[in-house]
Amino acid sequence: MTQLPRLYILFFLSFGIFSCSSLSPYKVPILQGNIIEEKDVEQLSVGLTKDQVQYLLGTPMLNSPLHPDRWDYIYSVTIGDQLIGEKKLSLLFDENRKLTTWSLQESTLDND
């Protein structure tokens, strides 16, 4: 009978020692900006109006009054203080509010 309580104590001590070194608080992924998906970028074409682009991609994150013919969409994923990935989509329109060019920049963190 005295052997059983010692076994419990030994089990809980060993569990506590080995598990504490691997415990860390859960860090929630934080998604910010407009979600930029490949299928949406593939639907872009020269000549789309600003309204059509906004319907496709949503309201741009950056719409400067100093550059009314440029829209910027930014999407980033961070966990804690670490940036996991980022996408930047820049669109340029002509004086008739028609899409002329766009560029997509993607960056991801490699944890090798």
N, C-alpha and C positions, 0 to 999 in steps of 0.2 A: 504493500500500500504506500509506503514512503517513497518508492521508486517513481510512481506516477507524477506527483507534484514536481519532482526534480526534472523529469522529462519535459513537462510543460514549461518550466522556467528556462531550461536549456533551449527549447524550441523558440520561445519568444525572444530571448536574448540574441540568438543567432539570426533570427528574422530581422530584428531591429538593427543589428550591426550591418548586415549585408544590404538591406533595402534603403537605409538612409543615404548611402553614398550615391544611389542612382535616382533619388527623388529630386525633382526640381518643379517649380510652379509651372502650370500650363500657361503658355503664352498664346493669346488669341490672334489669329491672322487678321490683319486690318486691311481691308480693300478700300481704296480711295479713288475717286474720279469716275470717269465714264468707262464702262467695260467695253473694250475694243476687241471684237472678234473678227477672225479672218473672213468669215462669210459676209460680214458687213462691209469690210474693206474691199472685198472682191466685187461688190455691187456698185462701188463708186465708178463713175465714168465722166469724162470731160463733157461739160454742157449741163450738168445737173444744176438746178437752182438751189439757192440757200435753203428754201423751204423743204425741198426734196432731201437734201443732205441732213437737215435737222430731223426730219421724219425717220431717216435711216439710222442715224447715230445718236440722236438726242441733242440736248443743248450743250454747246461747247463749254469746256472749263474756262478757257481764256478767250475773251472776245474784247479786244482792246479798242477803245474809241480812237486811239492813235493809228491803228492798223485795221480799219473796218473790213478790208478785203482778205483778212487772214483769220482763220479759226484754228484753235489748238485744243486737242483732246488728250488728256493725260490720265493714265491708269497705273496705279502702283499697289504692290502687295508688300506689307511689312509684317514681321513677327518680332515683337519686342522692339529692340532698337535696330534690328537687322533688315535691310532692304532685300527682299527676295527677288522681285522682278518689277520691271517698269516698261510701259509702252507709251510712246508719244506719236500722235498723228497730227500732222500739220496740213491744212488745206488752204489753198489760195484761190481767190475768186477774181474775175475781171470786173470792169466797171458796169457790166450788165447783170451783176450778181450771179454769174454762171461759174461753175467749178472749172478751173484750168489745170491745176497740178496738185498733187498731194504726196506726202512722204511719211513712211512709218519707220520709227526707230524702236527696236526692242533690246532690252538688256536684262539678263538674268544672272543671278549669283550662282557660281559653281562651287559646290561643297565637296570637292574631291579630296 
